[in-house]
Structure formats: structure tokens, C-alpha cells
Amino acid sequence: MSDLTSKTIAELRDGFRGGDFKAREIAEAYNAAVASARMLNAFTVETPEDALAAADAADAARGSGDLGALAGIPLGIKDLFATEGVDTTAGSKILKGFKPRYESTVSGKLRKAGAGMLGKLNMDEFAMGSSNETSAYGPVISPWKRNDGGNAALTPGGSSGGSAAAVAAGLAPGVTGTDTGGSIRQPAAFTGICGIKPTYGRCSRWGIVSFASSLDQAGPMAKTVRDCAILLDVMSGFDPKDSTSLDLPVPQWEAGLSGDLKGKRVGIPKEYRIDGVPEDINALWDKGIEWLKDAGAEPVEISLPHTKYALPTYYIIAPAEASSNLARYDGVRYGLRETPDGGNLDAMYAATRAAGFGAEVKRRIMIGTYVLSAGFYDAYFTKAQRVRTLIKRDFVRAFQQCDLILTPTAPSAAFGLSEKMSDPLAMYLNDVFAVPASLAGLPAMSVPGGLDGQGLPLGLHIIGKELDEQGVLKAGLAIEERAGFTHRAERWW
Ligand code: GLN
């Protein structure tokens, strides 16, 4: 790993501005890192020329004093974001070869701030998954290995698995992710990096391939809390093209960052102490409480009584919305088209969707259409919406007693490839701690806290009040400053 690829975004930005190195050198270092790590399968498309062109523009602009916030910084973009003229597949065969004629609002904002693009990042198909194994372009391999001397390939988590692996392996200093039910936070935890899902509506969804529109939210993933703040400052903001976008000013989160939690109360939800969670994870949780105390916060026990209904609720609402969103892939408008001999229009729809969607996406479409069907709508979909309201109310009540909530990010460390693929329920259970904040639309972040007995990273999860990204980032920094997590995957690729 060259020196530049181990730096943080803040260090790259400051070094570039101070003249320590050129933006072109940064882009070249990352392009080389990407090209030398293809066995991780983190990227679906590499765009080295794009990174170089943005770097040259940054070098030319340096000195003029008119540099964008991300001038000189190359980024990876999850393949769920539409990128103008560059393949955007959402990890699906049905979008193979689709080159949008428009740029998503979020990736457009990053570009406008001067960032270059290293490439598009592999992901679970339509962001449905927790291990990146549902991608039509093959799984991503985590750069991390267990310390047992074995060579088992591990998952980087999902659905933003390519994003997480790219940062953890030094292939990009920062990336975009999306989080519908944990897809930024769980992969961040599995790979020893930071990731934040902001309040629903902070980042525009325009140009992001839809999975479950009432839950989907973009966010950054990077090595440090500060780097996440730097990226989130640029990614956020009102967009008239997204009707659920929040028309509110964007605070300057990086400028407001500190690790001081004096006077803050941190809620510890008793319902998150669940059976079967490894002792290392509970021990890290206890350490996290001590770290936040040390930063000035006071821990308080809270109750989120409907927590146990969050997963079943999510797995009704998300597939319901997905089944509707994915109806547009019909062989007419995008990518793949299968035309059976002598078939009519319906036959083309059926053949295209049968060939274009993978097993997990088909499973979700079937669940979604079932829970939305006339006979079952009230029993499943309406009920799930009601429970979602109860889950939101749990948080509203809890936040009368506390300012932030601390939990583990996931109930396990990274698992092996194919370990859970044959058991969808076991896979879904991995989202147990992440999903409630998604259903409530709250900002939440994962920060690496330590390694388990097998040498794998574990994350701590901070949930904040609506719009309190600043509080979440501050608690994240307080943990980061005390955890001293500087571990990196040892290079084998
Ligand atoms: N793993 C969850 C799912 O499969 C969450 C995915 C996500 O957040 N995009 O739906």
C-alpha cells in the first residue's frame, strides 16, 4: 500500500492544498491500488481516466484559491448511483450495459466539489443482502482474514460490500454507500471502517436506483469519523427533484466536530441485549459505554419495547416497496431484453424478468406482491405500517430520557462466504440492530471499536435524534479517540 493510499481524506486534502503532493499523484496511487486488487472484486467498473481528469483539474486550480471542498480527492461510487455515461447496474444482470444519461444528485454534488471517480462499486443486487453475495457480478472478498491461520474468504458485509472493501483495502479514501436496513453500517463494522446513514431525507434519492423508497438513504463510508463528516457535508442538501428531500440548511458537520459529550445522556436499550450475541461483542459494548462516560456522557438504561418486531416489519415493508419499484424492469426501458421466439409482450416481460433477476430479488418480489395483494394487504402491509409507527414512538419516548443511543452494530463479526447463503432468515437476522433506526428514519453510524478473538473488526453503533447527525458524529469521534482502532487488513491480495 503506497503512503498516499493509507492517508485519510482530511490528510489528502490538507497535503494537496499545502503542496506536499499533487492531486495527480493521489489519483495515480489509487488507480494503481484498484488495478492491483481485482481479486477482491470490489469494483464493477474502473474509471481511472475520470479520476485523473478530476485530479488534473484540481492541480490546475490549486493556487487560484477557488478549490472545491473535495478537490484532489478520488472516490468510489456504489453502483446504485446513476453515473452519466458510466455503467450503472445496481449489481443486477437486468441492468447490464445500462449507461444513464444523467448523474444522481449525490454523486453530482461530489463531482461538483471536485472529487474524481475511481469506479463503480460492487453491491448486493438492488441492495438486497447482507453479504454482497447476491450481486450478479460475483461476491466481494473482504480484505480481512481470521487469525486462525486458515485461508477462509470472508464477506465484507452488504449491501455496500464493494464500498466497504474498497476503503478497508486502501483502494479509495472514501466512498458512497446506501442504507435501507443497515447496508452502510453493517459492512462498515465488518471491515473496520466508519459509515453514517443520515436522517431520512438529508441526501437526495434522485438518481439512486430505488429499493424501498421510504427507507433508502445515501451516506458516506471512510476510514475516520472526520472523513465521514467531510463527505456528508457535500452529499447532503435539499433537492427539488426528490419529494422526500428535507428542505433544511445543511449544518457544517466537519466544522462542528469535537469529541466532547459533556452533559449528554447515552441510552443503552435493554432489548438489544439478545441471546446468541458473542461475548466479544457485549464486552465491546460495555467498553463503548465507558468510553462515552470518559468523554463526559452519562449512560442511562432505556427501553425500546417494540425492537423485536423491527425485523419482521422491515421484511414486509422493504419487499413491498421493492416489488413496486422493480416493476419498471420490463425489458422495454432499461438494459436486458429477452424476446422468446413467437412470444408476445407478456412473454418478453416474463422472460426478461426471469433471466434478469437473481434468486434473492425474486424472493423479495414474491413476498412484496403477496403482502400487497388484496386479500392480505391489511393482515401484513397495513399491520407492518402500524408497527413501524410504534417503533418510531419507542424512539421518540426514549429520546426524552437520552440524547444518543449506543448499541453494537451487528450481532456477529464478518462471516465466511456462502456460510449464510442457503438460509435467508439467518442472513436477515444479521440486520437486527440496524433495522430499527432505518424504520424510524434516524441518523445512525458505525465506528470500529476493536477486534474479536479471531482478529476481526467489530463496530459500535450510535443512533441519534432526527437531524442530530452532529451528535452522532461527536459520539463517533469520542469512541474513535478512545478505541485507538488503527488495525488494517494485512495485505494478501
Ligand atoms: N440487508 C438488508 C436487506 O437485505 C438491508 C439492505 C440495505 O440496507 N440495502 O434488505
Boltz pocket constraint, residues with backbone or C-beta under 6 A from the ligand:
constraints:
  - pocket:
      binder: B
      contacts: [[A, 126], [A, 127], [A, 128], [A, 129], [A, 130], [A, 158], [A, 159], [A, 178], [A, 179], [A, 180], [A, 181], [A, 182], [A, 183], [A, 184], [A, 211], [A, 318], [A, 427], [A, 431]]
      max_distance: 6.0
